[in-house]
Amino acid sequence: MAMEYGQGYGQRGGPGAGFHGTAGRGAGGSDQGRRYRLPAALRAPVEARSLREFGYVLLSLPVSMLVFSYAVTLAVTGSALLVTFLGIPVLAVGLAGCRGFGVLERKMARGLLGVDVAEPEPVRARKSGAAAWMGAVLKSGTSWRHLLYSVLHLPWAVFSFLVAVIFWVYGWALLTYPLWFWLFPMYGGQDGLQLYGDETHRIYLDNPFEITVTALVGLLFTMATPWIVRALTLVDRVMVQGLLGPSRLATRVVELESDRGVVVDTAAADLRRIERDLHDGAQARLVALAMDLGLAREKLTEDPQAAARMVDEAHGEVKTALQELRDLARGIHPAVLTDRGLDAALSAVASRCAVPVQVEVDLVERPAAAIEGIAYFTVSELLQNVSKHARATGASVDVWRVEKRLMLQVADDGVGGADVGEGSGLAGLAGRLDAVDGILVVDSPVGGPTRVTAELPWRG
């Protein structure tokens, strides 16, 4: 460490000379889906993701200043003019403008931070006209959340900008200090990086040891900066998703509308299946039975033995039709499920499976009837898949409760390869469960075994 008396430290702009080109290389292209030789801590400063996040912080400050000025100006002006009734249109225009700026903010977050923020619910006026539109804008919670974001984001944008720029600039400046120390003193006549100076003396970093330590400190700053910026942008992600996206209530309404459509479609499909089974099965068999009994009645006096054979055949047809009707009724809602619960009903289903099935039901009380029925049909369909496709030698069914959720698990030792793809039976089953806030998880590697876990709300 050298001490110089007299001439002041006049070098300016030096710290910037070396990190520009270094940061530019290696940052292009996608940083996902690759295998890196360097650990994440070393490659983070030049990764595309880090550069995008730093760019978001830089761009966010001027945008936030513009949005803040607009929002505060119109909000204050509109509030002051409310006594003259001119404040209502001013506030409405201000809120609509904040929603427009929200579109820009969501695009920035989507492009630079990778945050997929859904569009909020639009303004819906019940009547046409300017007054109805202004009323809808003022009543919309989304509009006020956009205004809140416009006001709150500026202080955070200023803080993020200062922290990110300071760490980024000083990190690269210190890291590249040996380079610009070698270049600039040749022209500026300086002894190194000035740490202290007054009228009588100056302190510089100018020997090899001090230069090396300075570069190592810069390396630590450079390696830490991407993670600091990432932590800063995490707050931006939360603010964008929480204030500029759809509200939880609106999201829930959309989910319920979708679930209602699934339930209606499922019910219609079940009705068509029942109608088809009745028409092609029991109804056709009963029509044939009526014809056979009519022929037997005609031959009763002419050929009693033939009539007796026909009556005997009709008796067999009646038994078959009754069995088909029982199976159909069991498919709608089995009586054993209503009377004795899941344990007995699933044991009955397991007894009809093509492979041995071990059933274990650990429930102290019964869930709601609707949930119980969905659980029954879920296990029934899964066991049918085991019989038809799994080529298994054994299977198991486990049912238990975890807090407010009913858990089902069907496992087999078959060939595996089950896929919840579009158009498959598992996809339809997953849709049915999703309609009641349920989840279906399939673990079925090729070669087996297969383990399907379903989760349903308890609703006891």
C-alpha positions as CSV (number, residue, x, y, z in Angstrom):
1,M,0.0,0.0,0.0
2,A,1.6,3.2,-1.2
3,M,1.2,6.7,0.2
4,E,1.6,9.6,-2.1
5,Y,1.9,13.2,-1.1
6,G,0.9,16.1,-3.4
7,Q,-0.8,15.2,-6.7
8,G,-4.4,14.2,-6.4
9,Y,-6.1,11.2,-7.8
10,G,-7.5,12.3,-11.1
11,Q,-8.4,9.0,-12.8
12,R,-12.1,8.8,-13.8
13,G,-14.1,6.2,-15.6
14,G,-11.4,3.6,-15.1
15,P,-13.5,1.1,-13.2
16,G,-15.7,0.6,-16.2
17,A,-12.9,-0.4,-18.5
18,G,-12.9,-4.2,-18.6
19,F,-16.2,-5.6,-17.6
20,H,-18.2,-4.6,-20.6
21,G,-16.7,-7.2,-23.0
22,T,-16.4,-9.8,-20.3
23,A,-20.0,-9.7,-19.4
24,G,-21.1,-9.8,-23.0
25,R,-19.5,-13.1,-23.8
26,G,-21.1,-16.3,-22.8
27,A,-24.5,-14.8,-22.0
28,G,-26.2,-15.4,-25.2
29,G,-28.5,-18.3,-25.9
30,S,-30.7,-20.3,-23.7
31,D,-29.3,-21.4,-20.3
32,Q,-31.9,-24.2,-19.9
33,G,-31.7,-27.8,-21.0
34,R,-27.9,-27.8,-21.0
35,R,-25.2,-29.6,-19.1
36,Y,-22.6,-27.3,-17.7
37,R,-19.1,-28.2,-16.5
38,L,-19.0,-25.1,-14.3
39,P,-21.0,-24.9,-11.1
40,A,-24.0,-22.5,-11.0
41,A,-22.2,-20.0,-8.7
42,L,-19.4,-19.5,-11.4
43,R,-21.6,-19.3,-14.5
44,A,-24.4,-17.3,-12.9
45,P,-22.8,-13.8,-13.6
46,V,-22.9,-14.5,-17.4
47,E,-26.0,-16.6,-17.7
48,A,-28.9,-15.3,-19.9
49,R,-31.3,-15.6,-17.0
50,S,-29.1,-13.3,-14.8
51,L,-28.8,-10.7,-17.6
52,R,-32.6,-10.8,-18.2
53,E,-33.3,-10.3,-14.5
54,F,-30.7,-7.4,-14.3
55,G,-32.3,-5.9,-17.4
56,Y,-35.7,-6.1,-15.7
57,V,-34.4,-4.2,-12.7
58,L,-32.9,-1.5,-14.9
59,L,-36.0,-1.2,-17.1
60,S,-38.4,-1.3,-14.2
61,L,-37.3,2.0,-12.6
62,P,-38.2,4.4,-15.5
63,V,-41.4,2.5,-16.1
64,S,-42.4,2.6,-12.5
65,M,-41.6,6.4,-12.3
66,L,-43.9,7.0,-15.3
67,V,-46.7,4.8,-13.9
68,F,-46.3,6.3,-10.4
69,S,-46.5,9.8,-11.7
70,Y,-49.6,9.0,-13.8
71,A,-51.4,7.1,-11.0
72,V,-50.7,9.6,-8.2
73,T,-51.6,12.6,-10.4
74,L,-54.9,11.3,-11.5
75,A,-55.8,9.7,-8.2
76,V,-55.2,12.9,-6.3
77,T,-56.9,15.1,-8.9
78,G,-59.9,12.8,-9.1
79,S,-60.2,12.6,-5.3
80,A,-60.0,16.4,-5.0
81,L,-62.7,16.9,-7.7
82,L,-65.2,14.4,-6.2
83,V,-67.1,17.2,-4.6
84,T,-67.8,18.6,-8.1
85,F,-68.7,15.2,-9.6
86,L,-65.9,15.6,-12.1
87,G,-63.7,13.4,-9.9
88,I,-65.6,10.2,-11.0
89,P,-64.6,10.3,-14.7
90,V,-61.1,11.4,-13.7
91,L,-60.7,8.5,-11.3
92,A,-62.2,6.1,-13.8
93,V,-59.8,7.2,-16.5
94,G,-56.9,7.0,-14.0
95,L,-57.8,3.4,-13.0
96,A,-58.3,2.4,-16.7
97,G,-54.8,3.8,-17.5
98,C,-53.3,1.8,-14.6
99,R,-54.9,-1.3,-16.0
100,G,-53.3,-0.5,-19.3
101,F,-49.9,0.0,-17.7
102,G,-50.5,-3.4,-16.0
103,V,-50.5,-5.0,-19.4
104,L,-47.0,-3.6,-20.0
105,E,-45.8,-4.8,-16.6
106,R,-47.1,-8.3,-17.2
107,K,-45.4,-8.5,-20.5
108,M,-42.1,-7.3,-19.0
109,A,-42.4,-9.9,-16.2
110,R,-43.3,-12.6,-18.7
111,G,-40.5,-11.8,-21.1
112,L,-37.7,-11.0,-18.6
113,L,-38.6,-12.9,-15.4
114,G,-40.4,-15.8,-17.0
115,V,-43.5,-15.2,-14.8
116,D,-46.6,-16.5,-16.5
117,V,-49.3,-14.1,-15.2
118,A,-52.8,-14.7,-16.4
119,E,-54.8,-11.8,-17.6
120,P,-57.2,-10.4,-14.9
121,E,-60.9,-10.4,-15.4
122,P,-62.0,-7.6,-17.8
123,V,-64.3,-4.7,-16.9
124,R,-67.9,-5.8,-17.5
125,A,-70.5,-3.1,-17.5
126,R,-74.1,-4.3,-17.2
127,K,-75.4,-1.6,-19.5
128,S,-73.9,0.4,-22.3
129,G,-72.8,3.9,-22.0
130,A,-70.1,6.0,-20.3
131,A,-71.7,6.1,-16.9
132,A,-72.1,2.3,-16.7
133,W,-68.5,1.9,-17.8
134,M,-67.2,4.3,-15.2
135,G,-69.2,2.5,-12.5
136,A,-67.8,-0.9,-13.6
137,V,-64.2,0.4,-13.5
138,L,-64.7,2.0,-10.1
139,K,-66.3,-1.2,-8.7
140,S,-63.7,-3.5,-10.1
141,G,-61.2,-4.7,-7.4
142,T,-58.7,-5.4,-10.2
143,S,-58.6,-1.7,-11.1
144,W,-57.8,-0.7,-7.5
145,R,-55.1,-3.4,-7.2
146,H,-53.5,-2.0,-10.3
147,L,-53.5,1.4,-8.7
148,L,-52.0,0.0,-5.5
149,Y,-49.3,-1.7,-7.6
150,S,-48.5,1.6,-9.4
151,V,-48.0,3.4,-6.1
152,L,-46.1,0.6,-4.1
153,H,-43.8,-0.5,-6.8
154,L,-41.8,2.7,-7.3
155,P,-40.0,2.6,-3.9
156,W,-39.1,-1.0,-4.4
157,A,-38.0,-0.3,-8.0
158,V,-35.7,2.5,-6.7
159,F,-34.3,0.2,-4.0
160,S,-33.8,-2.7,-6.4
161,F,-32.1,-0.5,-9.0
162,L,-29.6,1.0,-6.5
163,V,-28.7,-2.3,-4.9
164,A,-28.4,-4.2,-8.3
165,V,-26.4,-1.4,-10.0
166,I,-24.0,-0.9,-7.1
167,F,-23.2,-4.6,-6.7
168,W,-23.0,-5.2,-10.4
169,V,-20.8,-2.2,-11.3
170,Y,-18.5,-2.5,-8.2
171,G,-18.2,-6.2,-8.6
172,W,-17.0,-6.1,-12.2
173,A,-14.9,-3.0,-11.6
174,L,-13.0,-4.6,-8.8
175,L,-12.7,-7.9,-10.6
176,T,-11.2,-6.2,-13.7
177,Y,-9.1,-3.8,-11.6
178,P,-5.8,-5.5,-12.6
179,L,-6.6,-4.8,-16.3
180,W,-7.5,-1.1,-16.0
181,F,-4.7,-0.6,-13.4
182,W,-2.3,-1.8,-16.1
183,L,-3.9,0.4,-18.8
184,F,-4.8,3.7,-17.3
185,P,-1.8,4.6,-15.1
186,M,0.3,4.6,-18.3
187,Y,-1.8,7.6,-19.5
188,G,-3.0,9.1,-16.3
189,G,0.1,8.9,-14.2
190,Q,-1.7,7.4,-11.2
191,D,-0.3,4.9,-8.8
192,G,-3.5,2.8,-8.4
193,L,-6.9,2.7,-6.9
194,Q,-7.3,5.5,-4.4
195,L,-8.8,4.5,-1.0
196,Y,-8.3,7.7,0.8
197,G,-7.1,11.2,0.0
198,D,-6.9,14.6,1.7
199,E,-4.8,17.7,1.3
200,T,-1.6,16.1,2.6
201,H,-1.6,12.5,1.5
202,R,-3.2,9.8,-0.7
203,I,-3.6,6.1,-0.2
204,Y,-3.5,3.8,-3.3
205,L,-3.8,0.0,-4.0
206,D,-0.8,-0.4,-6.2
207,N,1.3,-3.5,-5.3
208,P,0.6,-7.0,-6.6
209,F,-0.7,-8.3,-3.4
210,E,-3.3,-5.5,-3.0
211,I,-4.3,-5.8,-6.6
212,T,-4.9,-9.6,-6.2
213,V,-6.9,-9.1,-3.1
214,T,-9.0,-6.4,-4.9
215,A,-9.7,-8.7,-7.8
216,L,-10.7,-11.5,-5.4
217,V,-13.1,-9.2,-3.6
218,G,-14.5,-8.2,-7.0
219,L,-14.9,-11.9,-7.8
220,L,-17.0,-12.4,-4.6
221,F,-19.1,-9.4,-5.5
222,T,-19.6,-10.6,-9.1
223,M,-20.6,-14.1,-8.0
224,A,-23.0,-12.8,-5.4
225,T,-24.7,-10.2,-7.6
226,P,-26.9,-12.5,-9.7
227,W,-28.3,-14.2,-6.6
228,I,-28.9,-10.8,-5.0
229,V,-30.7,-9.6,-8.1
230,R,-32.7,-12.9,-8.2
231,A,-33.8,-12.3,-4.6
232,L,-34.9,-8.7,-5.5
233,T,-36.8,-9.9,-8.5
234,L,-38.6,-12.5,-6.4
235,V,-40.4,-9.6,-4.7
236,D,-41.3,-8.3,-8.2
237,R,-42.7,-11.7,-9.1
238,V,-44.9,-11.8,-6.0
239,M,-46.2,-8.2,-6.6
240,V,-47.0,-8.8,-10.2
241,Q,-48.8,-12.1,-9.6
242,G,-50.6,-10.8,-6.5
243,L,-51.7,-7.4,-7.7
244,L,-51.7,-7.5,-11.5
245,G,-53.0,-11.1,-12.0
246,P,-56.6,-12.3,-11.5
247,S,-57.9,-12.4,-8.0
248,R,-58.2,-15.6,-6.1
249,L,-62.0,-15.3,-6.2
250,A,-62.0,-14.8,-10.0
251,T,-59.6,-17.7,-10.4
252,R,-61.8,-19.9,-8.3
253,V,-64.9,-18.9,-10.2
254,V,-63.2,-19.9,-13.5
255,E,-62.1,-23.2,-12.0
256,L,-65.7,-23.9,-10.7
257,E,-67.1,-23.0,-14.1
258,S,-64.7,-25.4,-15.8
259,D,-65.5,-28.1,-13.2
260,R,-69.2,-27.6,-13.7
261,G,-68.8,-28.2,-17.4
262,V,-66.8,-31.4,-16.7
263,V,-69.6,-32.6,-14.3
264,V,-72.3,-31.8,-16.8
265,D,-70.4,-33.6,-19.6
266,T,-69.7,-36.6,-17.3
267,A,-73.4,-36.8,-16.3
268,A,-74.5,-36.7,-19.9
269,A,-72.0,-39.4,-20.9
270,D,-73.2,-41.6,-18.0
271,L,-76.8,-41.1,-19.1
272,R,-75.9,-42.1,-22.7
273,R,-74.1,-45.1,-21.4
274,I,-77.0,-46.2,-19.3
275,E,-79.4,-45.7,-22.1
276,R,-77.2,-47.7,-24.5
277,D,-76.8,-50.5,-22.0
278,L,-80.5,-50.7,-21.5
279,H,-81.3,-50.5,-25.2
280,D,-78.6,-53.0,-26.3
281,G,-78.8,-55.3,-23.3
282,A,-81.7,-55.8,-21.0
283,Q,-84.3,-54.2,-23.3
284,A,-83.3,-56.3,-26.3
285,R,-83.3,-59.4,-24.2
286,L,-86.7,-58.7,-22.7
287,V,-88.2,-58.1,-26.3
288,A,-86.8,-61.5,-27.4
289,L,-88.2,-63.0,-24.2
290,A,-91.7,-61.6,-24.9
291,M,-91.6,-63.1,-28.5
292,D,-90.5,-66.5,-27.2
293,L,-93.3,-66.6,-24.6
294,G,-95.8,-65.6,-27.3
295,L,-94.6,-68.5,-29.5
296,A,-94.7,-70.9,-26.5
297,R,-98.3,-69.9,-25.8
298,E,-99.3,-70.6,-29.4
299,K,-97.6,-74.1,-29.3
300,L,-98.9,-74.9,-25.8
301,T,-101.9,-76.9,-27.2
302,E,-100.2,-78.2,-30.4
303,D,-96.8,-79.2,-29.1
304,P,-96.6,-79.1,-25.3
305,Q,-93.0,-80.4,-25.2
306,A,-91.7,-77.7,-27.6
307,A,-93.6,-75.1,-25.6
308,A,-92.0,-76.4,-22.4
309,R,-88.5,-76.1,-24.0
310,M,-89.3,-72.6,-25.1
311,V,-90.5,-71.6,-21.6
312,D,-87.4,-73.2,-20.1
313,E,-85.2,-71.1,-22.5
314,A,-87.2,-68.0,-21.6
315,H,-86.6,-68.7,-17.9
316,G,-82.8,-68.7,-18.6
317,E,-83.2,-65.4,-20.6
318,V,-85.0,-63.9,-17.6
319,K,-82.1,-64.8,-15.3
320,T,-79.6,-63.3,-17.7
321,A,-81.7,-60.1,-18.1
322,L,-81.9,-59.8,-14.3
323,Q,-78.1,-60.2,-14.0
324,E,-77.6,-57.5,-16.6
325,L,-80.0,-55.2,-14.7
326,R,-78.1,-55.9,-11.4
327,D,-74.8,-55.1,-13.1
328,L,-76.3,-51.9,-14.5
329,A,-77.7,-50.9,-11.2
330,R,-74.4,-51.6,-9.6
331,G,-72.7,-49.4,-12.1
332,I,-75.1,-46.5,-11.3
333,H,-74.7,-46.8,-7.5
334,P,-74.3,-50.2,-5.8
335,A,-76.5,-50.9,-2.8
336,V,-73.6,-52.4,-0.8
337,L,-71.9,-49.0,-1.0
338,T,-74.9,-47.3,0.5
339,D,-75.5,-49.9,3.1
340,R,-72.0,-50.9,4.2
341,G,-69.6,-48.3,2.9
342,L,-66.3,-48.4,0.9
343,D,-64.8,-51.4,2.6
344,A,-67.5,-53.9,1.6
345,A,-68.1,-52.2,-1.8
346,L,-64.4,-52.3,-2.8
347,S,-64.1,-55.9,-1.6
348,A,-67.0,-56.8,-3.9
349,V,-65.3,-55.0,-6.8
350,A,-61.9,-56.7,-6.0
351,S,-63.6,-60.2,-6.0
352,R,-64.7,-59.6,-9.6
353,C,-61.2,-58.6,-10.8
354,A,-59.2,-60.9,-13.1
355,V,-56.2,-61.0,-10.7
356,P,-56.1,-61.4,-6.9
357,V,-56.5,-58.0,-5.2
358,Q,-55.7,-57.2,-1.6
359,V,-58.0,-54.5,-0.2
360,E,-57.2,-52.5,2.9
361,V,-59.5,-49.7,4.0
362,D,-58.5,-47.6,7.1
363,L,-61.4,-45.3,7.7
364,V,-62.9,-44.5,11.1
365,E,-65.9,-42.7,9.6
366,R,-67.5,-42.4,6.2
367,P,-67.0,-39.4,3.9
368,A,-69.8,-37.6,2.1
369,A,-71.9,-39.9,-0.1
370,A,-70.9,-38.1,-3.3
371,I,-67.2,-38.5,-2.5
372,E,-67.7,-42.1,-1.5
373,G,-69.3,-42.8,-4.8
374,I,-66.5,-41.1,-6.8
375,A,-63.9,-43.1,-4.8
376,Y,-65.8,-46.3,-5.5
377,F,-66.0,-45.7,-9.3
378,T,-62.3,-44.5,-9.3
379,V,-61.2,-47.8,-7.8
380,S,-63.6,-49.8,-10.1
381,E,-62.2,-48.2,-13.2
382,L,-58.6,-48.7,-12.1
383,L,-59.2,-52.3,-11.4
384,Q,-60.8,-52.7,-14.8
385,N,-57.7,-51.3,-16.3
386,V,-55.6,-53.8,-14.3
387,S,-57.8,-56.7,-15.6
388,K,-57.7,-55.5,-19.3
389,H,-54.3,-54.0,-19.8
390,A,-51.8,-54.6,-17.0
391,R,-51.0,-58.3,-17.5
392,A,-50.5,-58.4,-13.7
393,T,-50.4,-61.3,-11.3
394,G,-51.6,-59.3,-8.3
395,A,-52.9,-55.9,-7.2
396,S,-53.6,-54.0,-4.1
397,V,-56.1,-51.3,-3.0
398,D,-55.4,-49.0,-0.1
399,V,-57.8,-46.4,1.3
400,W,-57.0,-44.0,4.1
401,R,-57.6,-40.5,5.4
402,V,-55.1,-37.7,5.7
403,E,-56.6,-34.7,7.6
404,K,-59.3,-33.4,5.2
405,R,-58.4,-35.6,2.2
406,L,-59.4,-39.1,1.2
407,M,-56.5,-41.0,-0.3
408,L,-56.8,-44.0,-2.7
409,Q,-54.0,-46.0,-4.1
410,V,-54.3,-48.9,-6.6
411,A,-51.0,-50.8,-7.4
412,D,-50.2,-53.8,-9.6
413,D,-47.2,-55.7,-10.7
414,G,-48.0,-55.6,-14.4
415,V,-46.1,-54.3,-17.4
416,G,-46.6,-50.6,-16.7
417,G,-46.6,-47.9,-19.3
418,A,-50.0,-46.4,-18.2
419,D,-50.3,-42.8,-19.6
420,V,-52.6,-40.1,-18.6
421,G,-52.7,-38.9,-22.2
422,E,-55.5,-37.1,-24.0
423,G,-58.3,-39.5,-24.9
424,S,-57.3,-42.3,-22.5
425,G,-59.5,-43.6,-19.7
426,L,-57.1,-42.2,-17.1
427,A,-57.4,-38.7,-18.6
428,G,-61.2,-38.9,-18.2
429,L,-60.8,-40.2,-14.7
430,A,-58.4,-37.3,-13.9
431,G,-61.0,-34.9,-15.2
432,R,-63.7,-36.4,-13.0
433,L,-61.5,-36.0,-9.9
434,D,-60.5,-32.5,-10.9
435,A,-64.2,-31.5,-11.0
436,V,-64.4,-32.1,-7.2
437,D,-60.9,-30.6,-6.4
438,G,-59.3,-34.1,-6.6
439,I,-55.9,-35.1,-7.9
440,L,-54.8,-38.2,-9.9
441,V,-51.1,-39.1,-9.9
442,V,-49.9,-42.0,-12.1
443,D,-46.5,-43.7,-11.6
444,S,-46.2,-46.3,-14.2
445,P,-42.7,-46.8,-15.8
446,V,-42.4,-49.2,-18.7
447,G,-41.9,-52.6,-17.3
448,G,-43.9,-51.9,-14.2
449,P,-45.0,-51.7,-11.5
450,T,-47.9,-49.3,-11.7
451,R,-49.0,-47.2,-8.8
452,V,-52.0,-44.8,-9.2
453,T,-52.8,-42.5,-6.3
454,A,-56.0,-40.5,-6.1
455,E,-56.7,-37.7,-3.7
456,L,-60.3,-36.5,-2.9
457,P,-61.7,-33.9,-0.5
458,W,-63.2,-35.5,2.6
459,R,-66.4,-33.5,2.9
460,G,-67.8,-35.7,5.7
